[in-house]
Amino acid sequence: MLARLMHDHKHIGILLKILKTKHIKLAAGEAINYNLVRDIVEYMQSYAEHSHHPLEEVISEFYWNKLGRAHINETLTAEHKKLVDASASLMTTLNLILSDVVVSKELLVRDLESYVELQQSHMEFEESTVFPKWSDVITETDWQTVVEMCDARLIDDPLFSENDSLLFEELKEYIEIAD
């Protein structure tokens, strides 16, 4: 399960790199592909927020319960909530722009920068603090239990899996060309 989460982080990192490049171009006054940026945020909302983060929440709850505590890791949960709010705000701004509503460039630049920084900081926190703690406490047998608990939440990654999904087709092509 940790390998899956780290694999997700690797893919999210690729997308954040693209968003950071788009942010730099936008801040410099260059044109960007707003549809591509929206596709990345939509992917983050549909996969990261509805599969990846809920898996982390289940594992976090298991971890704290194993240690005899009734609560889950509040920092992790709070960060997940901040990420949901940040992606919703950014998506709203992008949808306004794509609907030809005038939005200040500064607002989008600020939202985009904040979103990328928040995502990167969150992944660093998980990789440096959360995942090592889980690894130290959760046994191989426990991981089997966790997998069973998470089964209902496990979905194929709609962007980075080998399935023939047409979701995010333009984004898939962009990533292939960028590599």
C-alpha positions in Angstrom: 0.0 0.0 0.0 2.9 2.4 0.8 4.4 1.6 -2.6 1.1 2.5 -4.3 0.9 5.8 -2.4 4.5 6.6 -3.3 3.8 5.7 -6.9 0.9 8.1 -6.8 3.2 10.8 -5.4 5.6 10.3 -8.2 2.8 10.9 -10.7 1.4 13.8 -8.8 4.9 15.3 -8.8 4.9 15.1 -12.7 1.7 17.1 -12.8 2.9 19.6 -10.2 6.0 20.2 -12.4 3.7 21.0 -15.3 1.6 23.3 -13.2 4.7 25.1 -11.9 5.9 25.6 -15.5 2.5 27.0 -16.5 2.6 29.3 -13.4 6.0 30.7 -14.4 4.8 31.3 -18.0 1.6 32.9 -16.8 3.4 35.1 -14.3 5.8 36.2 -17.1 2.8 37.2 -19.2 2.9 34.3 -21.6 -0.1 32.4 -22.8 -0.9 29.0 -21.4 -3.2 26.2 -22.2 -6.0 26.7 -19.6 -7.7 23.4 -20.6 -4.5 21.5 -19.8 -4.3 23.2 -16.4 -8.0 22.4 -15.7 -7.4 18.8 -16.7 -4.6 18.5 -14.2 -6.8 20.0 -11.4 -9.7 17.8 -12.4 -7.5 14.8 -12.2 -6.4 15.8 -8.8 -10.0 16.2 -7.7 -11.2 13.0 -9.3 -8.3 10.7 -8.3 -6.2 12.2 -5.5 -9.1 13.6 -3.5 -11.5 10.7 -4.0 -9.1 7.7 -3.9 -5.5 8.6 -2.8 -6.4 10.8 0.2 -9.2 8.5 1.5 -6.8 5.6 1.4 -4.3 7.6 3.5 -7.1 8.5 5.9 -8.0 4.8 6.3 -4.3 3.9 6.9 -3.9 6.8 9.3 -7.0 5.7 11.3 -5.6 2.1 11.5 -2.2 3.4 12.6 -3.6 5.5 15.4 -6.0 2.8 16.5 -3.1 0.3 16.6 -1.3 2.6 19.0 -4.4 2.6 21.2 -5.7 6.1 20.3 -9.2 6.8 19.1 -8.5 9.7 16.8 -6.9 9.9 13.4 -3.9 12.1 12.5 -5.4 15.6 12.6 -2.6 17.2 10.7 -3.1 14.8 7.8 -6.8 15.3 7.7 -6.5 19.1 8.0 -4.1 19.2 5.1 -6.4 17.0 2.9 -9.2 19.5 3.6 -7.0 22.4 2.7 -6.1 20.7 -0.6 -9.8 20.1 -1.4 -10.5 23.8 -0.8 -7.5 24.9 -2.8 -8.4 22.7 -5.8 -12.0 23.9 -5.7 -10.9 27.5 -5.7 -8.5 27.0 -8.5 -11.1 25.0 -10.5 -13.6 27.8 -10.0 -11.1 30.4 -11.4 -10.2 28.2 -14.3 -13.8 27.5 -15.2 -14.6 31.2 -15.2 -11.7 31.9 -17.5 -12.7 29.1 -19.8 -16.2 30.5 -19.9 -14.8 33.8 -21.1 -15.5 35.6 -17.8 -12.8 38.2 -17.1 -10.6 37.2 -14.2 -7.5 39.0 -13.0 -4.3 37.3 -14.1 -2.9 38.0 -10.6 -5.7 35.9 -9.0 -4.9 32.9 -11.2 -1.2 33.3 -10.7 -1.7 33.4 -6.9 -4.1 30.5 -6.9 -1.9 28.4 -9.0 1.3 29.1 -7.0 -0.5 28.5 -3.7 -2.0 25.2 -5.0 1.4 23.8 -6.2 3.2 24.9 -3.0 0.4 23.3 -0.8 0.5 20.1 -2.8 4.3 19.8 -2.7 4.5 20.7 1.0 1.8 18.1 1.7 3.6 15.3 -0.1 6.9 16.2 1.6 5.1 16.0 5.0 3.7 12.6 4.2 7.0 11.2 2.8 9.2 12.5 5.6 6.9 12.1 8.6 3.7 10.1 8.0 4.8 7.2 5.8 7.9 6.4 7.9 5.8 6.3 11.1 3.3 3.9 9.4 6.1 1.8 8.1 7.6 1.5 11.6 4.3 0.4 13.3 2.2 -1.4 10.7 3.3 -5.1 10.2 2.9 -7.1 7.0 -0.2 -8.8 8.4 -1.6 -5.4 9.3 -1.0 -4.3 5.7 -3.2 -7.1 4.5 -6.0 -5.9 6.8 -5.5 -2.4 5.6 -5.7 -3.5 2.0 -9.0 -5.2 2.8 -10.3 -2.0 4.5 -9.2 0.1 1.5 -10.5 -2.3 -1.2 -13.7 -0.4 -1.8 -11.7 2.8 -2.3 -9.1 1.4 -4.7 -9.7 2.6 -8.2 -7.4 2.5 -11.2 -5.5 5.8 -11.8 -7.4 7.3 -14.7 -4.3 9.0 -16.0 -1.3 6.8 -15.3 -2.7 3.3 -15.5 -2.5 1.1 -18.6 -6.3 1.0 -19.1 -7.8 2.3 -22.3 -9.7 5.1 -20.6 -10.3 8.1 -22.7 -10.4 10.3 -19.6 -7.6 12.9 -19.7 -6.6 11.9 -23.2 -5.2 15.4 -24.0 -3.2 15.4 -20.7 -1.8 11.9 -21.4 -0.6 13.1 -24.8 0.9 16.2 -23.3 2.8 14.2 -20.7 4.1 11.8 -23.3 5.4 14.6 -25.5 6.9 16.4 -22.5 8.9 13.3 -21.5 
